[in-house]
Amino acid sequence: MSRTRAILSLILFAAFSLGFASPIYADGIIIPQPPICEFNRCPEPFPISQLAITYHHVEVKIEDQVAVTHVDQVFRNDNDWTVEGTYIFPIPADAAVQDFTLWIDGEPVEGKVLSREEARRTYEDIVRSLRDPALLEYVDRGAVQASIFPIPAGGERRIELEYSQVLTADNGLVHYRYPLNTEKFSTEPLEDVVVSVSIDSPVPIKAVYSPSHPVDITRSGDRSARVGYEDQFVTPDTDFDLYYSVSPEKIGLNLLTYRDPESDDPDGFFLLMAAPSIEHARDEIAVKDVIFVLDRSGSMDGEKFRQAQSALRYVLGHLNPDDRFNIISFSTSTSSFAAELQGTDRIKDALRWVDTLAAVGSTDINRALLEALNISSRSRPTILIFLTDGLPTEGVTDTDSILENARRSMRENIRLFPFGVGYDVDTFLLDSLALENRGTTAYVTPDQAIDEAVSGFYEKVSSPVLTDLALDFGDVVVFDMYPDPLPDLFAGGQLVLLGRYRSSGDETIELSGIVDGEEKSYRYPEQHFRSTGGAEFLPRLWATRKIGALLNHVRLQGPDEETIDQIVRLSIRYGIVTPYTSYLVTEPMAFGADAREGIAAQAFDEMMAAPTIVSGEKAVGQAAAEAEFRGAEVPAAIEPEARDVVQVAGTRTFRWVDGVWTDTQYDPENMTTHKVPFLSADYFDLAAVRPDIGPALALGERVLVVIDGQAYEIVLEEETGDSIQLPAPLLEDSSPVNPVPAQPSTTGRGKEQTRQGLSLVCPGLPLPVGLAAVVLAWGRRSR
């Protein structure tokens, strides 16, 4: 590996270790008119992006599936000239705004609701006049349009808009979308963004999930939830999507599916969500055993050990009444609070014992682990929390030997959750213990608090509802599922399972598991596996998790050619940059079949030659980043340093190759390329007949996109174009939609409030709003 590539890999991996935070962006666009310029200070050519958006706040209230969205944003003119233009708000796909009121700087402004056809003509006219294709990703949406008063140089305009829509339920799953990605037209990063969603439902809410942004979810009961996202100084990327499920069942289960109608791969993608009630009855929560193994070696002395003791106190204080527990501390030797598992009546004695512990000595991980396994019971689910800050230095110190000893003593009812504190831990040992025993590893870096990490984890697993989960998908063949094996299900938590499927149609899914030694099962009929179309975020999210699992396999088991080839193919297809596939941002070439094989072979050779590192800051960062991939609920983000050469548009990935945004599915050796002149009739016909490629065309003037196995290259007008045959329109599979359970209520703001907030009246009439397919419209990068 070259020095440059190695350095880039480390940079990218460091970025991944920070998580999958995808920026959030906002809504309305101001399309400027040609300015009145003085002293020749006008831009040439005249771009759409003229104004900075200083802040954007969105407040959404969903009651009985009626969503009222209030938008508040401020535009700032940083130019030396006055900007005047038209405000356009792309309406979410399949939503219908029946009436609205627009406020600009506290004054009502007349506006117009454009149909999808009217909006498309408007978008196309703007693209022609400004020679900027950025609006083409909205060709399948309607719009709200209004004129904007002139904004003087250095001036601002505050715009508020409120609209309401009825959200339909697809087999109990409700989808809300907000068009956030238009903030890419801001000349500067968005200084402040806040999105707040409150949900109130007459039917119990089960799962709450956003596939587009990391959100904070607060649940106060079964029938309400609050979802929030905040960020500062961000740049555009994707719309905001939120799903929540409603069900009277004890455990709700919902399915999202997607099948690419034009892919050579005939198999589909699915996301399954299963969630129990928040207010789960106490007698329906399984009893469990908790064994806490605490490292008290000399390296833990000081603040680390005080935090570890605090974490242990938290766990003891949050045991359920019928739980049992024990504590083992270890250094050169081991000591136990009791010889066997104890009931919660001994908690006070245990707390006093914890206070007597001190950190001193070496680290005998093998002995401590075996003693914990020896006192465990076979009769109840057992959570084993193993906290250490060091490598094994006493007794058996060989990692393979420790793992083999643990395998011989391990029981199927034990879930092992290691916590590695600091950088001097054996990531190979901890991750292998977790992987083989249906647990997860958490790494607590020096700048993080141990007690917060442990208490946050234990809060999620304190009340098991169903253990040893199994799913039966009937006659539908499913495979390549992540996570694998399935984790247990806890009150207040949810299972998010990604996988692939072969056949399509309606099927009954059965979820089964164990509660207090007895098997229970739940049946969910009429779960729909699409034959085409669906939730477009699913392929990249599935690929993110699969790549995480493959990277983990390579690190723990060593590289093999087949696994490396899978990582390379998935990375190229879905634009997921990893430390092993930095070629995505370093190699200026189209990746045909021969190129992919060469890259995979080179990556394998480099990995075989690289030394194995199991401890230290780099090893911990790598392990943590792979864990983020494996458990991702948001598709892997394109990091800022890679966006000049890699972009995702809809379900496609593009790379900047010789001045052209080139589809990574393009094979120059085996595909015929049709040239389409930019802004020609064929160009707009292509966008009209296949709106799914709108996000691709919005990348810029030069784009090469693969449709139905054919390559279409957008070329400049002076270049020769072909007479093309347009591809077939994209057909979407329609899923059954449940009737809306309630009519819209009057939720607009009162007259006194409209000076601060905009009032959109949507009087008690159900709007023809369908459940939109998820379209991830990624940001355009001009070159």
Secondary structure by P-SEA (a helix, b strand, c coil): ccaaaaaaaaaaaaaaaaccccccbbbbbbbcccccccccccccccccccccccbbbbbbbbcccbbbbbbbbbbbbcccbbbbbbbbbbccccccccccccccccbbbbbbbbcaaaaaaaaaaaaaaaccccccccccccbbbbbbccccccbbbbbbbbbbbbbbbcccbbbbbccccccccccccccbbbbbbbbbbcccccbbbbcccbbbbbbcccccccccccccbbbbbbbbbbbbbbccccbbbbbbbccccccccccccbbbbbbccccccccccccbbbbbbbbbccccccaaaaaaaaaaaaaaaccccccccbbbbbcccccccccccccccaaaaaaaaaaacccbbbbaaaaaaaaaaaacccccbbbbbbbbccccccccccaaaaaaaaaaaccccbbbbbbbccccccaaaaaaaaaaccbbbbbbcccccaaaaaaaaaaacccccccbbbbbcccccccccccccbbbbcccbbbbbbbccccccbbbbbbbbbcccbbbbbbbccccccccccccaaaaaaaaaaaaaaaaaaaaccccaaaaaaaaaaaaacccccccccccccccccccaaaaaaaaaaaaaaaaabbbbcccaaaaaaaaaaaaaaacccccccccccccccccccccccccccccccccccccccbbbbbbccccaaaaaaaaaccccccccccccbbbbbcccbbbbbbccccccccccccccbbbbbccccccccccccccccccccccbbbbbbccccccccccccccccccccc
